[in-house]
Amino acid sequence: MKVQIVTFQLNGIDDEAYGGMCDELAPAFAAVPGLSAKLWLADRDANTYGGVYLWSDAHAQAAYAESDLFAAVAAHPNLTGITSRAFEVLAGPTAVTRGDRLAAERALA
């Protein structure tokens, strides 16, 4: 499993409009090969938004990073200060703290 964390700030768009945009984009993300789950994040008080992506493997994460969808999000004029970082998952302690359940539950859906 691979995890990617993306954060950004909204610029020229309010929280409600951003939420509508997320609702429209969710099916496109759901169709990304190898994406086990995406958690959509919002810290409205700090104007910081983003996502935690759970990938089946490093190849799926790398393919997404080269995709048109990733490029479109990165170039969106209302999203500024974008950061994206990929992490390896420490399998042993993650299993103990039930972190692997998200990917397993997604695979069953």
Secondary structure, 3 states (H helix, E strand, C coil): CEEEEEEEEECCCCHHHHHHHHHHHHHHHHCCCCEEEEEEEEEHHHCEEEEEEEECCHHHHHHHHCCHHHHHHHCCCCEEEEEEEEEECCHHHHHHCCCCHHHHHHHHC
